């Protein structure tokens, strides 16, 4: 019985995390990029100005306020995590320079998602 569960789980994992998943993720990224007129590139300057422009200035001088930079740093700290850092290092170590190229391409397409 346990072998059957392992086989079914393996088949589902191969389907979900295989080629169909990559096609769906890249396809949705490209589709959303086209629909939003490549907002990840056209509004990049504005987003950097918003986040880094008021780097150390607090709009409200109250004690409980945070700057946009502090909010981004907190969100990135909660999102990135050790697993992503180790995953990128492992991809670079095993894949070489080609892995870096595809990591950048997937990041550019994934920004809109």
N, CA, C and O of each residue as an XYZ file, in Angstrom:
452
protein
N       0.822     -1.199      0.000
C       0.000      0.000      0.000
C       0.862      1.257      0.000
O       0.566      2.223     -0.704
N       1.919      1.238      0.786
C       2.803      2.389      0.859
C       3.531      2.624     -0.460
O       3.796      3.765     -0.838
N       3.850      1.538     -1.153
C       4.506      1.674     -2.463
C       3.590      2.338     -3.484
O       4.047      3.128     -4.311
N       2.314      2.024     -3.429
C       1.344      2.627     -4.344
C       1.243      4.133     -4.080
O       1.194      4.935     -5.011
N       1.212      4.501     -2.795
C       1.137      5.918     -2.443
C       2.383      6.652     -2.932
O       2.289      7.769     -3.440
N       3.554      6.024     -2.779
C       4.796      6.640     -3.244
C       4.795      6.811     -4.759
O       5.249      7.837     -5.266
N       4.296      5.826     -5.477
C       4.235      5.920     -6.940
C       3.285      7.023     -7.390
O       3.607      7.797     -8.292
N       2.127      7.094     -6.767
C       1.152      8.130     -7.122
C       1.707      9.506     -6.789
O       1.591     10.439     -7.583
N       2.309      9.625     -5.615
C       2.898     10.902     -5.217
C       4.018     11.307     -6.166
O       4.126     12.480     -6.523
N       4.845     10.364     -6.576
C       5.918     10.652     -7.523
C       5.378     11.101     -8.876
O       5.909     12.031     -9.483
N       4.326     10.441     -9.345
C       3.732     10.822    -10.636
C       3.122     12.218    -10.573
O       3.280     13.006    -11.505
N       2.433     12.526     -9.487
C       1.828     13.850     -9.333
C       2.920     14.919     -9.232
O       2.810     15.979     -9.849
N       3.976     14.641     -8.452
C       5.068     15.610     -8.320
C       5.778     15.835     -9.645
O       6.132     16.969     -9.968
N       5.988     14.790    -10.408
C       6.638     14.945    -11.708
C       5.796     15.792    -12.649
O       6.325     16.591    -13.421
N       4.479     15.612    -12.579
C       3.609     16.401    -13.446
C       3.544     17.852    -12.988
O       3.684     18.767    -13.800
N       3.334     18.066    -11.697
C       3.140     19.418    -11.183
C       4.420     20.241    -11.289
O       4.370     21.407    -11.680
N       5.564     19.653    -10.948
C       6.811     20.410    -10.917
C       7.694     20.138    -12.123
O       8.881     20.462    -12.098
N       7.155     19.566    -13.152
C       7.920     19.265    -14.352
C       7.765     20.336    -15.409
O       7.603     21.519    -15.109
N       7.818     19.897    -16.647
C       7.733     20.796    -17.798
C       6.414     21.574    -17.843
O       6.442     22.766    -18.149
N       5.258     20.961    -17.553
C       4.018     21.752    -17.593
C       4.025     22.941    -16.636
O       3.512     24.010    -16.965
N       4.605     22.754    -15.458
C       4.660     23.871    -14.507
C       5.552     24.987    -15.031
O       5.215     26.164    -14.899
N       6.677     24.631    -15.619
C       7.574     25.650    -16.160
C       6.913     26.412    -17.308
O       7.046     27.632    -17.413
N       6.212     25.694    -18.153
C       5.510     26.346    -19.260
C       4.431     27.288    -18.727
O       4.268     28.396    -19.237
N       3.699     26.854    -17.712
C       2.646     27.700    -17.137
C       3.225     28.936    -16.470
O       2.700     30.034    -16.652
N       4.303     28.779    -15.699
C       4.886     29.920    -14.998
C       5.456     30.927    -15.992
O       5.193     32.125    -15.881
N       6.226     30.455    -16.950
C       6.807     31.358    -17.936
C       5.717     31.960    -18.816
O       5.764     33.145    -19.144
N       4.738     31.146    -19.197
C       3.640     31.640    -20.025
C       2.833     32.716    -19.334
O       2.508     33.736    -19.942
N       2.500     32.499    -18.060
C       1.742     33.503    -17.316
C       2.574     34.769    -17.146
O       2.039     35.873    -17.248
N       3.867     34.628    -16.889
C       4.733     35.803    -16.764
C       4.793     36.606    -18.044
O       4.704     37.833    -18.014
N       4.944     35.928    -19.164
C       4.979     36.631    -20.457
C       3.626     37.251    -20.795
O       3.562     38.375    -21.293
N       2.547     36.518    -20.524
C       1.208     37.038    -20.806
C       0.910     38.284    -19.971
O       0.407     39.281    -20.488
N       1.229     38.216    -18.664
C       0.994     39.378    -17.813
C       1.909     40.541    -18.189
O       1.510     41.702    -18.095
N       3.130     40.233    -18.614
C       4.033     41.294    -19.062
C       3.446     42.021    -20.264
O       3.471     43.251    -20.324
N       2.922     41.270    -21.211
C       2.316     41.896    -22.397
C       1.060     42.669    -22.032
O       0.844     43.773    -22.532
N       0.230     42.100    -21.164
C      -1.020     42.763    -20.795
C      -0.788     44.062    -20.018
O      -1.562     45.011    -20.144
N       0.280     44.101    -19.214
C       0.565     45.300    -18.431
C       1.582     46.212    -19.118
O       2.095     47.153    -18.513
N       1.864     45.922    -20.380
C       2.811     46.707    -21.179
C       4.186     46.763    -20.521
O       4.819     47.818    -20.467
N       4.642     45.603    -20.019
C       5.963     45.431    -19.416
C       6.200     46.438    -18.296
O       7.172     47.193    -18.307
N       5.285     46.429    -17.333
C       5.335     47.372    -16.223
C       6.585     47.190    -15.373
O       7.044     48.140    -14.738
N       7.141     45.979    -15.352
C       8.337     45.761    -14.548
C       9.542     46.526    -15.097
O      10.508     46.763    -14.370
N       9.492     46.913    -16.367
C      10.567     47.717    -16.949
C      10.191     49.187    -17.038
O      11.015     50.058    -16.760
N       8.950     49.466    -17.424
C       8.556     50.857    -17.645
C       8.418     51.635    -16.339
O       8.644     52.845    -16.333
N       8.065     51.000    -15.262
C       7.887     51.684    -13.975
C       9.002     51.370    -12.976
O       8.859     51.653    -11.786
N      10.107     50.792    -13.442
C      11.195     50.430    -12.542
C      11.813     51.664    -11.892
O      12.095     51.656    -10.694
N      12.024     52.711    -12.663
C      12.596     53.934    -12.118
C      11.720     54.549    -11.042
O      12.208     55.024    -10.017
N      10.428     54.532    -11.290
C       9.503     55.102    -10.302
C       9.490     54.282     -9.025
O       9.426     54.839     -7.929
N       9.549     52.970     -9.156
C       9.553     52.131     -7.955
C      10.829     52.331     -7.150
O      10.788     52.368     -5.920
N      11.968     52.461     -7.837
C      13.223     52.706     -7.127
C      13.228     54.090     -6.478
O      13.759     54.266     -5.381
N      12.635     55.066     -7.161
C      12.546     56.410     -6.593
C      11.660     56.405     -5.355
O      11.965     57.072     -4.367
N      10.572     55.658     -5.407
C       9.663     55.587     -4.269
C      10.315     54.904     -3.081
O      10.188     55.365     -1.946
N      11.011     53.808     -3.341
C      11.593     53.038     -2.250
C      12.876     53.682     -1.736
O      13.043     53.864     -0.531
N      13.781     54.027     -2.652
C      15.087     54.530     -2.240
C      15.143     56.046     -2.131
O      16.062     56.587     -1.516
N      14.178     56.735     -2.716
C      14.181     58.190     -2.673
C      14.023     58.727     -1.269
O      14.644     59.727     -0.906
N      13.214     58.084     -0.498
C      13.009     58.505      0.896
C      13.651     57.481      1.827
O      13.025     56.979      2.760
N      14.899     57.192      1.548
C      15.596     56.111      2.238
C      15.576     56.266      3.745
O      15.202     55.339      4.464
N      15.966     57.403      4.215
C      16.064     57.580      5.659
C      15.144     58.678      6.175
O      15.282     59.126      7.314
N      14.209     59.110      5.342
C      13.303     60.162      5.764
C      11.956     59.558      6.127
O      11.377     58.784      5.366
N      11.481     59.922      7.284
C      10.146     59.494      7.673
C       9.177     60.620      7.367
O       9.371     61.757      7.796
N       8.143     60.293      6.627
C       7.130     61.304      6.294
C       6.406     61.753      7.565
O       6.210     62.945      7.799
N       6.022     60.784      8.367
C       5.386     61.084      9.647
C       6.447     60.969     10.732
O       7.216     60.009     10.763
N       6.479     61.926     11.594
C       7.488     61.897     12.640
C       7.013     61.140     13.872
O       7.629     61.238     14.934
N       5.939     60.397     13.746
C       5.450     59.632     14.885
C       6.352     58.428     15.127
O       7.102     58.009     14.245
N       6.272     57.897     16.297
C       7.171     56.807     16.693
C       6.887     55.497     15.986
O       7.805     54.696     15.810
N       5.672     55.250     15.580
C       5.324     53.960     14.996
C       5.476     53.859     13.491
O       5.143     52.821     12.919
N       5.966     54.896     12.828
C       6.031     54.877     11.372
C       7.333     54.265     10.882
O       8.357     54.320     11.562
N       7.275     53.683      9.693
C       8.461     53.110      9.058
C       8.607     53.723      7.673
O       7.628     54.145      7.057
N       9.854     53.764      7.191
C      10.105     54.291      5.852
C       9.782     53.210      4.828
O       9.709     52.034      5.185
N       9.587     53.578      3.567
C       9.365     52.555      2.542
C      10.536     51.573      2.439
O      10.326     50.386      2.190
N      11.751     52.054      2.628
C      12.917     51.170      2.588
C      12.865     50.139      3.706
O      13.176     48.970      3.479
N      12.482     50.547      4.895
C      12.360     49.610      6.008
C      11.264     48.582      5.743
O      11.405     47.415      6.111
N      10.189     49.002      5.115
C       9.109     48.073      4.788
C       9.559     47.045      3.760
O       9.235     45.863      3.880
N      10.314     47.492      2.739
C      10.816     46.568      1.715
C      11.807     45.590      2.329
O      11.765     44.396      2.031
N      12.698     46.085      3.182
C      13.672     45.191      3.821
C      12.984     44.140      4.684
O      13.395     42.979      4.689
N      11.957     44.527      5.401
C      11.218     43.576      6.221
C      10.503     42.540      5.356
O      10.508     41.351      5.671
N       9.890     42.997      4.265
C       9.197     42.062      3.371
C      10.175     41.097      2.719
O       9.882     39.907      2.602
N      11.337     41.593      2.291
C      12.340     40.713      1.684
C      12.898     39.719      2.689
O      13.130     38.558      2.350
N      13.114     40.160      3.914
C      13.624     39.248      4.936
C      12.628     38.126      5.208
O      13.020     36.984      5.447
N      11.348     38.453      5.172
C      10.339     37.426      5.409
C      10.153     36.523      4.202
O       9.772     35.362      4.351
N      10.417     37.042      3.003
C      10.155     36.286      1.779
C      11.330     35.425      1.348
O      11.151     34.255      1.009
N      12.516     35.983      1.357
C      13.665     35.294      0.765
C      14.008     34.034      1.534
O      13.914     32.934      0.990
N      14.394     34.172      2.753
C      14.688     33.006      3.574
C      15.947     32.267      3.151
O      16.516     32.524      2.090
N      16.364     31.351      4.000
C      17.588     30.602      3.762
C      17.456     29.641      2.598
O      18.422     29.429      1.865
N      16.305     29.066      2.413
C      16.118     28.094      1.329
C      16.370     28.680     -0.039
O      16.985     28.030     -0.885
N      15.910     29.893     -0.273
C      16.149     30.527     -1.566
C      17.611     30.869     -1.765
O      18.132     30.741     -2.873
N      18.276     31.301     -0.712
C      19.690     31.633     -0.824
C      20.496     30.376     -1.132
O      21.366     30.395     -2.003
N      20.218     29.299     -0.433
C      20.926     28.043     -0.677
C      20.564     27.490     -2.053
O      21.422     26.926     -2.731
N      19.324     27.640     -2.473
C      18.908     27.155     -3.787
C      19.625     27.859     -4.915
O      20.033     27.217     -5.883
N      19.786     29.166     -4.810
C      20.509     29.918     -5.839
C      21.980     29.521     -5.847
O      22.566     29.332     -6.914
N      22.579     29.394     -4.673
C      23.985     28.995     -4.599
C      24.187     27.608     -5.184
O      25.176     27.369     -5.877
N      23.274     26.700     -4.919
C      23.367     25.349     -5.466
C      23.183     25.352     -6.983
O      23.874     24.621     -7.693
N      22.261     26.166     -7.478
C      22.061     26.258     -8.928
C      23.304     26.807     -9.615
O      23.691     26.319    -10.677
N      23.926     27.805     -9.026
C      25.139     28.371     -9.607
C      26.279     27.360     -9.550
O      27.048     27.229    -10.502
N      26.385     26.647     -8.432
C      27.475     25.673     -8.285
C      27.323     24.504     -9.249
O      28.318     24.038     -9.805
N      26.114     24.024     -9.457
C      25.918     22.870    -10.329
C      25.692     23.254    -11.780
O      26.053     22.495    -12.679
N      25.100     24.420    -12.028
C      24.761     24.805    -13.392
C      25.766     25.698    -14.071
O      25.778     25.785    -15.299
N      26.606     26.361    -13.313
C      27.607     27.242    -13.899
C      27.019     28.559    -14.368
O      25.973     28.987    -13.879
N      27.692     29.205    -15.319
C      27.253     30.525    -15.776
C      25.877     30.513    -16.444
O      25.165     31.516    -16.392
N      25.497     29.420    -17.058
C      24.178     29.341    -17.685
C      23.056     29.461    -16.669
O      21.993     29.999    -16.977
N      23.283     28.965    -15.465
C      22.267     29.064    -14.420
C      22.031     30.515    -14.032
O      20.895     30.912    -13.771
N      23.082     31.301    -13.993
C      22.936     32.719    -13.650
C      22.085     33.433    -14.702
O      21.223     34.243    -14.363
N      22.329     33.133    -15.970
C      21.551     33.740    -17.043
C      20.073     33.406    -16.893
O      19.232     34.303    -16.969
N      19.738     32.137    -16.681
C      18.342     31.743    -16.576
C      17.713     32.226    -15.287
O      16.504     32.454    -15.250
N      18.490     32.390    -14.225
C      17.958     32.983    -13.004
C      17.546     34.435    -13.249
O      16.507     34.880    -12.761
N      18.359     35.168    -14.002
C      18.019     36.551    -14.322
C      16.800     36.627    -15.231
O      15.928     37.472    -15.031
N      16.735     35.755    -16.223
C      15.573     35.771    -17.123
C      14.292     35.440    -16.357
O      13.271     36.105    -16.532
N      14.349     34.416    -15.514
C      13.147     34.067    -14.747
C      12.776     35.172    -13.764
O      11.594     35.379    -13.487
N      13.766     35.882    -13.235
C      13.467     37.001    -12.327
C      12.790     38.137    -13.076
O      11.842     38.735    -12.568
N      13.263     38.439    -14.276
C      12.659     39.525    -15.065
C      11.227     39.195    -15.457
O      10.357     40.066    -15.422
N      10.977     37.950    -15.830
C       9.617     37.547    -16.197
C       8.752     37.424    -14.945
O       7.561     37.733    -14.975
N       9.352     36.974    -13.850
C       8.593     36.762    -12.624
C       8.265     38.029    -11.850
O       7.427     37.994    -10.949
N       8.905     39.145    -12.178
C       8.623     40.395    -11.464
C       7.169     40.800    -11.598
O       6.591     41.328    -10.648
N       6.579     40.575    -12.721
C       5.197     41.000    -12.937
C       4.207     40.067    -12.223
O       3.088     40.466    -11.900
N       4.623     38.852    -11.989
C       3.743     37.896    -11.302
C       3.644     38.272     -9.844
O       2.952     37.600     -9.079
